[in-house]
Amino acid sequence: MSTVAAQPVPNTVDPRTARKVTLAGCVGIFAELYDNGIFGFMAGSLAAVFFPGSDNAVQLVFLGYAVSFFFRPLGAVICGHLGDRIGRRRMLVFVILLISAATAAIGVLPTHASIGVAAPALLILLRVAQGFSVGGEASGAMSFLAEHAPEGKRGLYTSYAQIASFLALLTGTLVAAAMTSGLGTARMESWGWRIPFLLAVPLGIAGIYIRKRISDTPNFTRLKEEDGLSKNPLKEAFSSAEHRRAMLLALFIPLMNGSGYYVLFSYMPTFMSSELDFGKVQGLLVTASSLVAICIAIPYMGRLSDRVGRKKVLAGAAIAMAVVGIPCYLLIGTGNVALAVIGACIMAVVFAGHTGVIHILLVELFPTRVRYSAYGLGYNVSSALFGGTAPLLMTYLIDRTGNVNMPAFYAVITALGTLIAVSRVQDRAHLPLRDA
């Protein structure tokens, strides 16, 4: 391999190109995360349509939600291998095509009343396709943005993608709230539940169009020109003690995602309506308020990490969550909408210090040769174990114990786990990305 490929080389992408690439990455992530998140927001309607008469209908929906996460590592392995071999852009076009098709297909599924148990079976099968796609999206999109970002601004540029992901959740929340309020339960369960899923079609078309019009990253292109691409990226990653350690860190640093992204946002509307006796619309609006708060806070956290380093921001967020997690959930548990908004928004701002920075830290753990594969595997195994199972786990624990504060305890435990893992990381915020 040449010296050029082996040594870290600072990026010299012009600002116009960087903005164009960031837009492409963010539009794609918005489409992906809207498609993935709407399933959680529509859990109540899906339970009635696909599991009618079951006492555990919501749990069964979240079981389907959780199952899809166990196919994320498979998506990460296959898409990561191809992304490290043939390029990031091609795989990012493929994954958005796959998840858009799967989400739209959910919108036209026959119901349990029409075809019996085949309906929930098909629903879970399409969730599996969504999970596979998202497994190839996160590490690919974040690697793509970071490898295009100007030096000294990687944290800021990748944080924009996280804003897109939470704007997607906000859009899903507002769509679900508006339709539930406007149509009522009967019409939502009759036909209204299909509309949010069918919106995947225009979102997917827009994402594919934009992604096909951009070029691959300078880092990947440089490696390809120097004949420095890995023939088997994942095998190479496992053969290196440094990369094995980095993949282990990529497994445990995202622990806070479980209590943040998947409980505080995806599960919160269902939690508030089923366990705390809020109305469905009230629960969705509390979640919407916290999503606005986190979207405002994320770029500041990304920019801060460019200045002081990733470790300090992530560690600070973990400590803060361990401190405020229980008090904030107690505010939500009062049953007062205003207090619930305050509690959710405080946790959202704290969580911004984690979600706005974690992906760029994981990108910087690995060189370009194996980045898509190794980062994707570690992160998606973490999502499968601690993220997608979180709503199901919370529902189960609350049902068994009768304690509605289980999400608060989970927030504290996962924050402490993240803090321990972050303490073992070498911060590379102020160094160029490595190619090999």
Secondary structure, 3 states (H helix, E strand, C coil): CCHHHHCCCCCCCCHHHHHHHHHHHHHHHHHHHHHHHHHHHCHHHHHHHHCCCCCCHHHHHHHHHHHHHCCHHHHHHHHHHHHHHHCHHHHHHHHHHHHHHHHHHHHCCCCHHHHCCHHHHHHHHHHHHHHHHHHHHHHHHHHHHHHHCCCCCHHHHHHHHHHHHHHHHHHHHHHHHHHHHHHHHHHHHHHHCHHHHHCHHHHHHHHHHHHHCCCCCHHHHHHHHCCCCCCCHHHHHHCCHHHHHHHHHHHHCCHHHHHHHHHHHHHHHHHHHHHCCCCHHHHHHHHHHHHHHHHHHHHHHHHHHHHHCHHHHHHHHHHHHHHHHHHHHHHHCCCCHHHHHHHHHHHHHHHHHHHCCHHHHHHHHCCCCCHHHHHHHHHHHHHHHHHCCHHHHHHHHHHHHCCCCHHHHHHHHHHHHHHHHHCCCCCCCCCCCCCC
